[in-house]
Amino acid sequence: MLDQAFFSRIYEQVQGTPFTQDFTPIQESLNPLNFVVKRDVDGGTSARAMQKMIDLAQYHLEDSIAWLSSIITQQQEAEMKRKSLIKTLLKA
């Protein structure tokens, strides 16, 4: 993590004047956890945004599972009907 002494030294070398401002906003802006919390927008990295994406993915997963289950059931029913029709044709 960037500390104030290092930042102040580099600032003075680059700017030619001492750094006299509050370092807290700079430190907070560089804190990765703070960055994550502040990205509270759709598609962002905050807990709320991530939960929204997880919920949406879960919904689509459940929808896909229901669709796939329906297809499997239809295939099983079609197979039973096919076997029944073949059996009927063979008896005739």
N, CA, C and O atoms as a CHARMM CRD file, in Angstrom:
* protein
*
  368
    1    1 MET  N      0.84200  -1.18500   0.00000 PROA 1      0.00000
    2    1 MET  CA     0.00000   0.00000   0.00000 PROA 1      0.00000
    3    1 MET  C      0.88500   1.24600   0.00000 PROA 1      0.00000
    4    1 MET  O      1.94000   1.27100   0.63400 PROA 1      0.00000
    5    2 LEU  N      0.45500   2.24100  -0.69500 PROA 2      0.00000
    6    2 LEU  CA     1.18000   3.50800  -0.78600 PROA 2      0.00000
    7    2 LEU  C      1.06600   4.25800   0.53300 PROA 2      0.00000
    8    2 LEU  O     -0.03600   4.50900   1.02000 PROA 2      0.00000
    9    3 ASP  N      2.21100   4.61300   1.10700 PROA 3      0.00000
   10    3 ASP  CA     2.13500   5.36000   2.36700 PROA 3      0.00000
   11    3 ASP  C      2.39900   6.84500   2.10900 PROA 3      0.00000
   12    3 ASP  O      2.91300   7.23700   1.06200 PROA 3      0.00000
   13    4 GLN  N      2.03300   7.64400   3.09000 PROA 4      0.00000
   14    4 GLN  CA     2.08600   9.09500   2.94000 PROA 4      0.00000
   15    4 GLN  C      3.51600   9.60200   2.76900 PROA 4      0.00000
   16    4 GLN  O      3.75300  10.51400   1.97700 PROA 4      0.00000
   17    5 ALA  N      4.45900   9.03400   3.48800 PROA 5      0.00000
   18    5 ALA  CA     5.84200   9.49300   3.40200 PROA 5      0.00000
   19    5 ALA  C      6.38500   9.29900   1.98100 PROA 5      0.00000
   20    5 ALA  O      7.01200  10.20100   1.42500 PROA 5      0.00000
   21    6 PHE  N      6.14300   8.13400   1.40500 PROA 6      0.00000
   22    6 PHE  CA     6.60000   7.86100   0.04300 PROA 6      0.00000
   23    6 PHE  C      5.93500   8.81100  -0.93800 PROA 6      0.00000
   24    6 PHE  O      6.60100   9.41300  -1.78100 PROA 6      0.00000
   25    7 PHE  N      4.60900   8.94700  -0.82600 PROA 7      0.00000
   26    7 PHE  CA     3.86400   9.82700  -1.72800 PROA 7      0.00000
   27    7 PHE  C      4.36200  11.26500  -1.61800 PROA 7      0.00000
   28    7 PHE  O      4.57000  11.93800  -2.62700 PROA 7      0.00000
   29    8 SER  N      4.55300  11.72900  -0.38100 PROA 8      0.00000
   30    8 SER  CA     5.00800  13.10700  -0.15900 PROA 8      0.00000
   31    8 SER  C      6.38000  13.34100  -0.78300 PROA 8      0.00000
   32    8 SER  O      6.62400  14.39400  -1.37300 PROA 8      0.00000
   33    9 ARG  N      7.26000  12.38000  -0.65600 PROA 9      0.00000
   34    9 ARG  CA     8.61200  12.51100  -1.20900 PROA 9      0.00000
   35    9 ARG  C      8.55700  12.58400  -2.73500 PROA 9      0.00000
   36    9 ARG  O      9.21000  13.43700  -3.33700 PROA 9      0.00000
   37   10 ILE  N      7.79700  11.71100  -3.35300 PROA 10     0.00000
   38   10 ILE  CA     7.68500  11.70500  -4.81600 PROA 10     0.00000
   39   10 ILE  C      6.97700  12.97400  -5.28800 PROA 10     0.00000
   40   10 ILE  O      7.38500  13.58700  -6.27500 PROA 10     0.00000
   41   11 TYR  N      5.92700  13.36100  -4.58800 PROA 11     0.00000
   42   11 TYR  CA     5.19100  14.57400  -4.94600 PROA 11     0.00000
   43   11 TYR  C      6.12800  15.77400  -4.97400 PROA 11     0.00000
   44   11 TYR  O      6.10900  16.56300  -5.91900 PROA 11     0.00000
   45   12 GLU  N      6.93600  15.90500  -3.95100 PROA 12     0.00000
   46   12 GLU  CA     7.85800  17.04500  -3.86800 PROA 12     0.00000
   47   12 GLU  C      8.91200  16.97300  -4.98000 PROA 12     0.00000
   48   12 GLU  O      9.31200  18.00600  -5.51700 PROA 12     0.00000
   49   13 GLN  N      9.35600  15.78300  -5.32400 PROA 13     0.00000
   50   13 GLN  CA    10.33200  15.65000  -6.41300 PROA 13     0.00000
   51   13 GLN  C      9.71500  16.06100  -7.75100 PROA 13     0.00000
   52   13 GLN  O     10.36100  16.72200  -8.56400 PROA 13     0.00000
   53   14 VAL  N      8.46600  15.66500  -7.96900 PROA 14     0.00000
   54   14 VAL  CA     7.80600  15.94100  -9.25000 PROA 14     0.00000
   55   14 VAL  C      7.30100  17.38400  -9.31100 PROA 14     0.00000
   56   14 VAL  O      7.51000  18.07500 -10.30800 PROA 14     0.00000
   57   15 GLN  N      6.64200  17.83300  -8.25400 PROA 15     0.00000
   58   15 GLN  CA     6.01000  19.16000  -8.25800 PROA 15     0.00000
   59   15 GLN  C      6.96300  20.28200  -7.83600 PROA 15     0.00000
   60   15 GLN  O      6.76900  21.44000  -8.20500 PROA 15     0.00000
   61   16 GLY  N      7.97200  19.93600  -7.07700 PROA 16     0.00000
   62   16 GLY  CA     8.90100  20.94400  -6.59900 PROA 16     0.00000
   63   16 GLY  C      8.43100  21.68700  -5.36300 PROA 16     0.00000
   64   16 GLY  O      9.09100  22.61900  -4.90200 PROA 16     0.00000
   65   17 THR  N      7.29100  21.27600  -4.82700 PROA 17     0.00000
   66   17 THR  CA     6.75900  21.86300  -3.58700 PROA 17     0.00000
   67   17 THR  C      6.35200  20.74300  -2.65500 PROA 17     0.00000
   68   17 THR  O      6.02200  19.65200  -3.12000 PROA 17     0.00000
   69   18 PRO  N      6.36500  20.97900  -1.34800 PROA 18     0.00000
   70   18 PRO  CA     5.96800  19.93000  -0.41400 PROA 18     0.00000
   71   18 PRO  C      4.47200  19.60900  -0.51500 PROA 18     0.00000
   72   18 PRO  O      3.65300  20.47000  -0.83600 PROA 18     0.00000
   73   19 PHE  N      4.14700  18.36000  -0.23300 PROA 19     0.00000
   74   19 PHE  CA     2.74500  17.93600  -0.19300 PROA 19     0.00000
   75   19 PHE  C      2.18500  18.30100   1.17700 PROA 19     0.00000
   76   19 PHE  O      2.66200  17.80300   2.19700 PROA 19     0.00000
   77   20 THR  N      1.17000  19.17300   1.20300 PROA 20     0.00000
   78   20 THR  CA     0.62900  19.66200   2.48000 PROA 20     0.00000
   79   20 THR  C     -0.85100  19.34000   2.64500 PROA 20     0.00000
   80   20 THR  O     -1.47500  19.77500   3.61400 PROA 20     0.00000
   81   21 GLN  N     -1.40600  18.59900   1.72800 PROA 21     0.00000
   82   21 GLN  CA    -2.84000  18.31100   1.78200 PROA 21     0.00000
   83   21 GLN  C     -3.11300  17.05700   2.61600 PROA 21     0.00000
   84   21 GLN  O     -2.20000  16.32400   2.99700 PROA 21     0.00000
   85   22 ASP  N     -4.40500  16.84000   2.88300 PROA 22     0.00000
   86   22 ASP  CA    -4.81200  15.63600   3.61200 PROA 22     0.00000
   87   22 ASP  C     -4.59600  14.42400   2.69700 PROA 22     0.00000
   88   22 ASP  O     -5.06600  14.41400   1.55900 PROA 22     0.00000
   89   23 PHE  N     -3.90000  13.42600   3.18400 PROA 23     0.00000
   90   23 PHE  CA    -3.56300  12.24100   2.40800 PROA 23     0.00000
   91   23 PHE  C     -4.71100  11.22200   2.38700 PROA 23     0.00000
   92   23 PHE  O     -4.71800  10.31800   1.55200 PROA 23     0.00000
   93   24 THR  N     -5.67200  11.36200   3.29300 PROA 24     0.00000
   94   24 THR  CA    -6.75100  10.37900   3.43700 PROA 24     0.00000
   95   24 THR  C     -7.51300  10.11300   2.13800 PROA 24     0.00000
   96   24 THR  O     -7.69800   8.94700   1.79200 PROA 24     0.00000
   97   25 PRO  N     -7.96900  11.14200   1.39400 PROA 25     0.00000
   98   25 PRO  CA    -8.69300  10.84000   0.14300 PROA 25     0.00000
   99   25 PRO  C     -7.84400  10.07200  -0.87400 PROA 25     0.00000
  100   25 PRO  O     -8.36000   9.22200  -1.60000 PROA 25     0.00000
  101   26 ILE  N     -6.55400  10.36900  -0.92400 PROA 26     0.00000
  102   26 ILE  CA    -5.67200   9.65300  -1.85200 PROA 26     0.00000
  103   26 ILE  C     -5.54600   8.20000  -1.41600 PROA 26     0.00000
  104   26 ILE  O     -5.63500   7.28800  -2.23800 PROA 26     0.00000
  105   27 GLN  N     -5.34200   7.99200  -0.13700 PROA 27     0.00000
  106   27 GLN  CA    -5.19900   6.63800   0.39500 PROA 27     0.00000
  107   27 GLN  C     -6.47800   5.83200   0.17400 PROA 27     0.00000
  108   27 GLN  O     -6.41300   4.66100  -0.19800 PROA 27     0.00000
  109   28 GLU  N     -7.63300   6.44600   0.39800 PROA 28     0.00000
  110   28 GLU  CA    -8.91800   5.75400   0.18900 PROA 28     0.00000
  111   28 GLU  C     -9.12900   5.41900  -1.28000 PROA 28     0.00000
  112   28 GLU  O     -9.63000   4.34400  -1.60900 PROA 28     0.00000
  113   29 SER  N     -8.74700   6.34000  -2.16700 PROA 29     0.00000
  114   29 SER  CA    -8.95600   6.08800  -3.60100 PROA 29     0.00000
  115   29 SER  C     -8.07000   4.96000  -4.11900 PROA 29     0.00000
  116   29 SER  O     -8.40400   4.31500  -5.11200 PROA 29     0.00000
  117   30 LEU  N     -6.94800   4.72000  -3.45300 PROA 30     0.00000
  118   30 LEU  CA    -6.03900   3.65300  -3.88500 PROA 30     0.00000
  119   30 LEU  C     -6.27800   2.32900  -3.16700 PROA 30     0.00000
  120   30 LEU  O     -5.66400   1.31700  -3.50500 PROA 30     0.00000
  121   31 ASN  N     -7.15400   2.33600  -2.19400 PROA 31     0.00000
  122   31 ASN  CA    -7.46500   1.12100  -1.43500 PROA 31     0.00000
  123   31 ASN  C     -8.36600   0.22700  -2.29000 PROA 31     0.00000
  124   31 ASN  O     -9.48000   0.63400  -2.62000 PROA 31     0.00000
  125   32 PRO  N     -7.92200  -0.97200  -2.65800 PROA 32     0.00000
  126   32 PRO  CA    -8.72600  -1.82200  -3.53800 PROA 32     0.00000
  127   32 PRO  C    -10.08600  -2.19500  -2.95100 PROA 32     0.00000
  128   32 PRO  O    -11.06200  -2.30100  -3.69400 PROA 32     0.00000
  129   33 LEU  N    -10.17000  -2.39300  -1.65800 PROA 33     0.00000
  130   33 LEU  CA   -11.46700  -2.73200  -1.05800 PROA 33     0.00000
  131   33 LEU  C    -12.42400  -1.55700  -1.15300 PROA 33     0.00000
  132   33 LEU  O    -13.61400  -1.74200  -1.40500 PROA 33     0.00000
  133   34 ASN  N    -11.91600  -0.35800  -0.95500 PROA 34     0.00000
  134   34 ASN  CA   -12.74200   0.83500  -1.08200 PROA 34     0.00000
  135   34 ASN  C    -13.23400   0.97200  -2.52300 PROA 34     0.00000
  136   34 ASN  O    -14.38300   1.34700  -2.75800 PROA 34     0.00000
  137   35 PHE  N    -12.36800   0.67100  -3.47800 PROA 35     0.00000
  138   35 PHE  CA   -12.74000   0.72100  -4.88900 PROA 35     0.00000
  139   35 PHE  C    -13.90400  -0.22500  -5.17200 PROA 35     0.00000
  140   35 PHE  O    -14.85500   0.13600  -5.86400 PROA 35     0.00000
  141   36 VAL  N    -13.82000  -1.42600  -4.63500 PROA 36     0.00000
  142   36 VAL  CA   -14.87200  -2.41800  -4.85100 PROA 36     0.00000
  143   36 VAL  C    -16.20100  -1.92300  -4.28700 PROA 36     0.00000
  144   36 VAL  O    -17.23400  -2.02300  -4.94900 PROA 36     0.00000
  145   37 VAL  N    -16.17700  -1.39300  -3.07600 PROA 37     0.00000
  146   37 VAL  CA   -17.40400  -0.92300  -2.42800 PROA 37     0.00000
  147   37 VAL  C    -18.01200   0.24300  -3.20300 PROA 37     0.00000
  148   37 VAL  O    -19.23200   0.32300  -3.33900 PROA 37     0.00000
  149   38 LYS  N    -17.19000   1.13000  -3.70300 PROA 38     0.00000
  150   38 LYS  CA   -17.68600   2.32800  -4.39500 PROA 38     0.00000
  151   38 LYS  C    -18.25100   2.01600  -5.77200 PROA 38     0.00000
  152   38 LYS  O    -19.01200   2.82000  -6.31100 PROA 38     0.00000
  153   39 ARG  N    -17.90600   0.88200  -6.35400 PROA 39     0.00000
  154   39 ARG  CA   -18.39800   0.54700  -7.69000 PROA 39     0.00000
  155   39 ARG  C    -19.79600  -0.06200  -7.59500 PROA 39     0.00000
  156   39 ARG  O    -20.03900  -1.16500  -8.08300 PROA 39     0.00000
  157   40 ASP  N    -20.70000   0.66400  -6.96600 PROA 40     0.00000
  158   40 ASP  CA   -22.07000   0.19000  -6.76700 PROA 40     0.00000
  159   40 ASP  C    -22.94900   0.61200  -7.94300 PROA 40     0.00000
  160   40 ASP  O    -23.89900   1.38000  -7.78900 PROA 40     0.00000
  161   41 VAL  N    -22.60900   0.09300  -9.11000 PROA 41     0.00000
  162   41 VAL  CA   -23.38200   0.31800 -10.31900 PROA 41     0.00000
  163   41 VAL  C    -23.62400  -1.04100 -10.96000 PROA 41     0.00000
  164   41 VAL  O    -22.89400  -1.99800 -10.70000 PROA 41     0.00000
  165   42 ASP  N    -24.64000  -1.12100 -11.79000 PROA 42     0.00000
  166   42 ASP  CA   -24.89300  -2.38200 -12.48600 PROA 42     0.00000
  167   42 ASP  C    -23.64800  -2.77700 -13.26200 PROA 42     0.00000
  168   42 ASP  O    -23.10300  -1.97800 -14.02300 PROA 42     0.00000
  169   43 GLY  N    -23.20600  -3.99900 -13.07100 PROA 43     0.00000
  170   43 GLY  CA   -21.99700  -4.48300 -13.70300 PROA 43     0.00000
  171   43 GLY  C    -20.74400  -4.13100 -12.92000 PROA 43     0.00000
  172   43 GLY  O    -19.63700  -4.47200 -13.33600 PROA 43     0.00000
  173   44 GLY  N    -20.90600  -3.45100 -11.78700 PROA 44     0.00000
  174   44 GLY  CA   -19.76800  -3.05300 -10.96300 PROA 44     0.00000
  175   44 GLY  C    -19.31800  -4.17900 -10.04900 PROA 44     0.00000
  176   44 GLY  O    -19.74700  -5.32500 -10.18500 PROA 44     0.00000
  177   45 THR  N    -18.44800  -3.82700  -9.11900 PROA 45     0.00000
  178   45 THR  CA   -17.83400  -4.84200  -8.26600 PROA 45     0.00000
  179   45 THR  C    -18.37400  -4.84300  -6.83900 PROA 45     0.00000
  180   45 THR  O    -17.91600  -5.62700  -6.00800 PROA 45     0.00000
  181   46 SER  N    -19.34100  -3.97300  -6.54500 PROA 46     0.00000
  182   46 SER  CA   -19.85700  -3.92600  -5.17300 PROA 46     0.00000
  183   46 SER  C    -20.65900  -5.19300  -4.86900 PROA 46     0.00000
  184   46 SER  O    -21.05000  -5.92600  -5.77700 PROA 46     0.00000
  185   47 ALA  N    -20.89400  -5.43400  -3.60600 PROA 47     0.00000
  186   47 ALA  CA   -21.64900  -6.62500  -3.19600 PROA 47     0.00000
  187   47 ALA  C    -23.05400  -6.60700  -3.79600 PROA 47     0.00000
  188   47 ALA  O    -23.54500  -7.64300  -4.24500 PROA 47     0.00000
  189   48 ARG  N    -23.70300  -5.44600  -3.80900 PROA 48     0.00000
  190   48 ARG  CA   -25.06600  -5.34600  -4.36000 PROA 48     0.00000
  191   48 ARG  C    -25.06600  -5.65000  -5.85800 PROA 48     0.00000
  192   48 ARG  O    -25.90400  -6.41000  -6.34300 PROA 48     0.00000
  193   49 ALA  N    -24.12200  -5.05100  -6.58600 PROA 49     0.00000
  194   49 ALA  CA   -24.06000  -5.27700  -8.02800 PROA 49     0.00000
  195   49 ALA  C    -23.75300  -6.74000  -8.34600 PROA 49     0.00000
  196   49 ALA  O    -24.34700  -7.32200  -9.25300 PROA 49     0.00000
  197   50 MET  N    -22.82700  -7.32500  -7.59800 PROA 50     0.00000
  198   50 MET  CA   -22.49000  -8.72900  -7.82400 PROA 50     0.00000
  199   50 MET  C    -23.67300  -9.63600  -7.50300 PROA 50     0.00000
  200   50 MET  O    -23.93700 -10.59800  -8.22500 PROA 50     0.00000
  201   51 GLN  N    -24.38500  -9.33100  -6.41700 PROA 51     0.00000
  202   51 GLN  CA   -25.54300 -10.15000  -6.05100 PROA 51     0.00000
  203   51 GLN  C    -26.61500 -10.07500  -7.12400 PROA 51     0.00000
  204   51 GLN  O    -27.27100 -11.07400  -7.42200 PROA 51     0.00000
  205   52 LYS  N    -26.79600  -8.88800  -7.71000 PROA 52     0.00000
  206   52 LYS  CA   -27.77500  -8.73500  -8.78800 PROA 52     0.00000
  207   52 LYS  C    -27.40000  -9.61300  -9.98600 PROA 52     0.00000
  208   52 LYS  O    -28.26100 -10.26000 -10.58200 PROA 52     0.00000
  209   53 MET  N    -26.11300  -9.63100 -10.33000 PROA 53     0.00000
  210   53 MET  CA   -25.66300 -10.46400 -11.44700 PROA 53     0.00000
  211   53 MET  C    -25.80100 -11.95100 -11.11800 PROA 53     0.00000
  212   53 MET  O    -26.17800 -12.74700 -11.97800 PROA 53     0.00000
  213   54 ILE  N    -25.49800 -12.32100  -9.88200 PROA 54     0.00000
  214   54 ILE  CA   -25.63600 -13.72300  -9.46600 PROA 54     0.00000
  215   54 ILE  C    -27.09800 -14.14900  -9.51300 PROA 54     0.00000
  216   54 ILE  O    -27.41900 -15.23900  -9.98500 PROA 54     0.00000
  217   55 ASP  N    -27.99100 -13.27500  -9.01800 PROA 55     0.00000
  218   55 ASP  CA   -29.42400 -13.58000  -9.04000 PROA 55     0.00000
  219   55 ASP  C    -29.92400 -13.75200 -10.47400 PROA 55     0.00000
  220   55 ASP  O    -30.70900 -14.65600 -10.76000 PROA 55     0.00000
  221   56 LEU  N    -29.46600 -12.88000 -11.37200 PROA 56     0.00000
  222   56 LEU  CA   -29.88200 -12.97500 -12.77000 PROA 56     0.00000
  223   56 LEU  C    -29.36600 -14.27200 -13.39800 PROA 56     0.00000
  224   56 LEU  O    -30.08700 -14.94500 -14.13400 PROA 56     0.00000
  225   57 ALA  N    -28.12100 -14.61100 -13.10200 PROA 57     0.00000
  226   57 ALA  CA   -27.55300 -15.85500 -13.62200 PROA 57     0.00000
  227   57 ALA  C    -28.31500 -17.06000 -13.07000 PROA 57     0.00000
  228   57 ALA  O    -28.57200 -18.01800 -13.80000 PROA 57     0.00000
  229   58 GLN  N    -28.67500 -17.01700 -11.78900 PROA 58     0.00000
  230   58 GLN  CA   -29.43600 -18.10900 -11.16800 PROA 58     0.00000
  231   58 GLN  C    -30.79900 -18.25400 -11.83800 PROA 58     0.00000
  232   58 GLN  O    -31.26000 -19.36600 -12.09400 PROA 58     0.00000
  233   59 TYR  N    -31.44300 -17.11300 -12.12100 PROA 59     0.00000
  234   59 TYR  CA   -32.74700 -17.14100 -12.79900 PROA 59     0.00000
  235   59 TYR  C    -32.60500 -17.80900 -14.16800 PROA 59     0.00000
  236   59 TYR  O    -33.39500 -18.68300 -14.52300 PROA 59     0.00000
  237   60 HSD  N    -31.59300 -17.39200 -14.93500 PROA 60     0.00000
  238   60 HSD  CA   -31.40000 -17.97600 -16.26400 PROA 60     0.00000
  239   60 HSD  C    -31.04400 -19.45600 -16.17500 PROA 60     0.00000
  240   60 HSD  O    -31.46100 -20.25100 -17.01800 PROA 60     0.00000
  241   61 LEU  N    -30.27700 -19.82400 -15.16000 PROA 61     0.00000
  242   61 LEU  CA   -29.93200 -21.23200 -14.96900 PROA 61     0.00000
  243   61 LEU  C    -31.18800 -22.04600 -14.67100 PROA 61     0.00000
  244   61 LEU  O    -31.39000 -23.11100 -15.25500 PROA 61     0.00000
  245   62 GLU  N    -32.02500 -21.55500 -13.77500 PROA 62     0.00000
  246   62 GLU  CA   -33.26000 -22.26600 -13.43900 PROA 62     0.00000
  247   62 GLU  C    -34.18100 -22.35500 -14.65600 PROA 62     0.00000
  248   62 GLU  O    -34.82100 -23.38200 -14.88000 PROA 62     0.00000
  249   63 ASP  N    -34.24500 -21.27900 -15.43700 PROA 63     0.00000
  250   63 ASP  CA   -35.05200 -21.27000 -16.64900 PROA 63     0.00000
  251   63 ASP  C    -34.52000 -22.30200 -17.64900 PROA 63     0.00000
  252   63 ASP  O    -35.29500 -23.01400 -18.28700 PROA 63     0.00000
  253   64 SER  N    -33.19800 -22.37600 -17.78000 PROA 64     0.00000
  254   64 SER  CA   -32.58300 -23.34200 -18.69400 PROA 64     0.00000
  255   64 SER  C    -32.81200 -24.77200 -18.22600 PROA 64     0.00000
  256   64 SER  O    -33.04800 -25.66000 -19.04400 PROA 64     0.00000
  257   65 ILE  N    -32.74500 -25.00100 -16.93500 PROA 65     0.00000
  258   65 ILE  CA   -32.99300 -26.33800 -16.37900 PROA 65     0.00000
  259   65 ILE  C    -34.42800 -26.75600 -16.64700 PROA 65     0.00000
  260   65 ILE  O    -34.68800 -27.90100 -17.01900 PROA 65     0.00000
  261   66 ALA  N    -35.37100 -25.81700 -16.45600 PROA 66     0.00000
  262   66 ALA  CA   -36.78600 -26.12600 -16.71100 PROA 66     0.00000
  263   66 ALA  C    -36.99500 -26.44700 -18.19600 PROA 66     0.00000
  264   66 ALA  O    -37.71900 -27.38300 -18.53500 PROA 66     0.00000
  265   67 TRP  N    -36.36100 -25.66900 -19.07400 PROA 67     0.00000
  266   67 TRP  CA   -36.48600 -25.91300 -20.51100 PROA 67     0.00000
  267   67 TRP  C    -35.90900 -27.27300 -20.87300 PROA 67     0.00000
  268   67 TRP  O    -36.52600 -28.03800 -21.61400 PROA 67     0.00000
  269   68 LEU  N    -34.72500 -27.57400 -20.35100 PROA 68     0.00000
  270   68 LEU  CA   -34.07800 -28.84700 -20.64100 PROA 68     0.00000
  271   68 LEU  C    -34.90900 -30.01900 -20.10600 PROA 68     0.00000
  272   68 LEU  O    -35.03700 -31.04300 -20.77600 PROA 68     0.00000
  273   69 SER  N    -35.46600 -29.87600 -18.92000 PROA 69     0.00000
  274   69 SER  CA   -36.31400 -30.92500 -18.34300 PROA 69     0.00000
  275   69 SER  C    -37.53700 -31.16000 -19.22000 PROA 69     0.00000
  276   69 SER  O    -37.96000 -32.29900 -19.41700 PROA 69     0.00000
  277   70 SER  N    -38.09700 -30.08000 -19.74300 PROA 70     0.00000
  278   70 SER  CA   -39.25200 -30.19000 -20.62800 PROA 70     0.00000
  279   70 SER  C    -38.88200 -30.93700 -21.90900 PROA 70     0.00000
  280   70 SER  O    -39.64300 -31.78300 -22.37900 PROA 70     0.00000
  281   71 ILE  N    -37.73400 -30.63000 -22.46000 PROA 71     0.00000
  282   71 ILE  CA   -37.27600 -31.30800 -23.68000 PROA 71     0.00000
  283   71 ILE  C    -37.05600 -32.79800 -23.40800 PROA 71     0.00000
  284   71 ILE  O    -37.44400 -33.64000 -24.21800 PROA 71     0.00000
  285   72 ILE  N    -36.44900 -33.11700 -22.29400 PROA 72     0.00000
  286   72 ILE  CA   -36.20700 -34.52600 -21.94300 PROA 72     0.00000
  287   72 ILE  C    -37.52500 -35.27100 -21.79200 PROA 72     0.00000
  288   72 ILE  O    -37.67400 -36.39400 -22.27400 PROA 72     0.00000
  289   73 THR  N    -38.47900 -34.63900 -21.12100 PROA 73     0.00000
  290   73 THR  CA   -39.80400 -35.25700 -20.94900 PROA 73     0.00000
  291   73 THR  C    -40.47000 -35.49000 -22.30300 PROA 73     0.00000
  292   73 THR  O    -41.03600 -36.55600 -22.54500 PROA 73     0.00000
  293   74 GLN  N    -40.40200 -34.49100 -23.18600 PROA 74     0.00000
  294   74 GLN  CA   -40.99500 -34.62400 -24.52200 PROA 74     0.00000
  295   74 GLN  C    -40.32200 -35.75300 -25.31200 PROA 74     0.00000
  296   74 GLN  O    -40.99100 -36.50700 -26.01900 PROA 74     0.00000
  297   75 GLN  N    -39.01100 -35.86300 -25.18700 PROA 75     0.00000
  298   75 GLN  CA   -38.30200 -36.93200 -25.88800 PROA 75     0.00000
  299   75 GLN  C    -38.69100 -38.30400 -25.34200 PROA 75     0.00000
  300   75 GLN  O    -38.86300 -39.25800 -26.10000 PROA 75     0.00000
  301   76 GLN  N    -38.82700 -38.39100 -24.03200 PROA 76     0.00000
  302   76 GLN  CA   -39.23500 -39.66300 -23.43000 PROA 76     0.00000
  303   76 GLN  C    -40.64200 -40.04300 -23.86900 PROA 76     0.00000
  304   76 GLN  O    -40.90500 -41.20400 -24.18000 PROA 76     0.00000
  305   77 GLU  N    -41.55000 -39.06600 -23.89400 PROA 77     0.00000
  306   77 GLU  CA   -42.92400 -39.32800 -24.33600 PROA 77     0.00000
  307   77 GLU  C    -42.94800 -39.73000 -25.81000 PROA 77     0.00000
  308   77 GLU  O    -43.68900 -40.63300 -26.19800 PROA 77     0.00000
  309   78 ALA  N    -42.13200 -39.05500 -26.63400 PROA 78     0.00000
  310   78 ALA  CA   -42.07000 -39.39100 -28.05800 PROA 78     0.00000
  311   78 ALA  C    -41.52000 -40.80200 -28.25400 PROA 78     0.00000
  312   78 ALA  O    -41.98500 -41.53900 -29.12300 PROA 78     0.00000
  313   79 GLU  N    -40.53800 -41.17100 -27.45100 PROA 79     0.00000
  314   79 GLU  CA   -39.96700 -42.51900 -27.54500 PROA 79     0.00000
  315   79 GLU  C    -41.01500 -43.57600 -27.17600 PROA 79     0.00000
  316   79 GLU  O    -41.12800 -44.60100 -27.84900 PROA 79     0.00000
  317   80 MET  N    -41.77300 -43.32900 -26.11600 PROA 80     0.00000
  318   80 MET  CA   -42.81800 -44.28200 -25.72200 PROA 80     0.00000
  319   80 MET  C    -43.89300 -44.38400 -26.80900 PROA 80     0.00000
  320   80 MET  O    -44.38500 -45.47400 -27.10300 PROA 80     0.00000
  321   81 LYS  N    -44.25100 -43.24500 -27.40100 PROA 81     0.00000
  322   81 LYS  CA   -45.26900 -43.24900 -28.45900 PROA 81     0.00000
  323   81 LYS  C    -44.73500 -43.99400 -29.69400 PROA 81     0.00000
  324   81 LYS  O    -45.47000 -44.75700 -30.32200 PROA 81     0.00000
  325   82 ARG  N    -43.48100 -43.77700 -30.03200 PROA 82     0.00000
  326   82 ARG  CA   -42.86800 -44.45700 -31.17100 PROA 82     0.00000
  327   82 ARG  C    -42.88400 -45.97300 -30.96400 PROA 82     0.00000
  328   82 ARG  O    -43.24900 -46.73400 -31.86000 PROA 82     0.00000
  329   83 LYS  N    -42.47400 -46.39700 -29.74500 PROA 83     0.00000
  330   83 LYS  CA   -42.47600 -47.83700 -29.44800 PROA 83     0.00000
  331   83 LYS  C    -43.87900 -48.41700 -29.51400 PROA 83     0.00000
  332   83 LYS  O    -44.07800 -49.53100 -30.00000 PROA 83     0.00000
  333   84 SER  N    -44.85000 -47.65500 -29.02200 PROA 84     0.00000
  334   84 SER  CA   -46.24000 -48.10900 -29.05000 PROA 84     0.00000
  335   84 SER  C    -46.73600 -48.25600 -30.49000 PROA 84     0.00000
  336   84 SER  O    -47.40900 -49.22900 -30.83000 PROA 84     0.00000
  337   85 LEU  N    -46.39500 -47.27800 -31.32800 PROA 85     0.00000
  338   85 LEU  CA   -46.83600 -47.33600 -32.72200 PROA 85     0.00000
  339   85 LEU  C    -46.15100 -48.48800 -33.45600 PROA 85     0.00000
  340   85 LEU  O    -46.78200 -49.16500 -34.26800 PROA 85     0.00000
  341   86 ILE  N    -44.87800 -48.71300 -33.18100 PROA 86     0.00000
  342   86 ILE  CA   -44.17200 -49.84100 -33.81400 PROA 86     0.00000
  343   86 ILE  C    -44.81200 -51.15300 -33.38400 PROA 86     0.00000
  344   86 ILE  O    -44.99400 -52.06300 -34.19300 PROA 86     0.00000
  345   87 LYS  N    -45.15200 -51.24200 -32.09300 PROA 87     0.00000
  346   87 LYS  CA   -45.77900 -52.46100 -31.58600 PROA 87     0.00000
  347   87 LYS  C    -47.12500 -52.68300 -32.26700 PROA 87     0.00000
  348   87 LYS  O    -47.46500 -53.80700 -32.63900 PROA 87     0.00000
  349   88 THR  N    -47.88900 -51.60200 -32.42700 PROA 88     0.00000
  350   88 THR  CA   -49.21500 -51.68500 -33.09700 PROA 88     0.00000
  351   88 THR  C    -49.05500 -52.12300 -34.55200 PROA 88     0.00000
  352   88 THR  O    -49.81000 -52.96300 -35.04000 PROA 88     0.00000
  353   89 LEU  N    -48.07300 -51.55100 -35.23700 PROA 89     0.00000
  354   89 LEU  CA   -47.84100 -51.91200 -36.64600 PROA 89     0.00000
  355   89 LEU  C    -47.40400 -53.36100 -36.80600 PROA 89     0.00000
  356   89 LEU  O    -47.78300 -54.02300 -37.77300 PROA 89     0.00000
  357   90 LEU  N    -46.61400 -53.85300 -35.86900 PROA 90     0.00000
  358   90 LEU  CA   -46.13800 -55.21900 -35.94800 PROA 90     0.00000
  359   90 LEU  C    -47.26300 -56.22100 -35.69800 PROA 90     0.00000
  360   90 LEU  O    -47.22400 -57.34100 -36.20800 PROA 90     0.00000
  361   91 LYS  N    -48.25500 -55.82600 -34.92200 PROA 91     0.00000
  362   91 LYS  CA   -49.39800 -56.71300 -34.63200 PROA 91     0.00000
  363   91 LYS  C    -50.34900 -56.78900 -35.81200 PROA 91     0.00000
  364   91 LYS  O    -51.06800 -57.77600 -35.96900 PROA 91     0.00000
  365   92 ALA  N    -50.35900 -55.75300 -36.64400 PROA 92     0.00000
  366   92 ALA  CA   -51.32700 -55.69600 -37.74000 PROA 92     0.00000
  367   92 ALA  C    -51.00200 -56.58100 -38.90100 PROA 92     0.00000
  368   92 ALA  O    -51.74800 -56.61300 -39.88000 PROA 92     0.00000
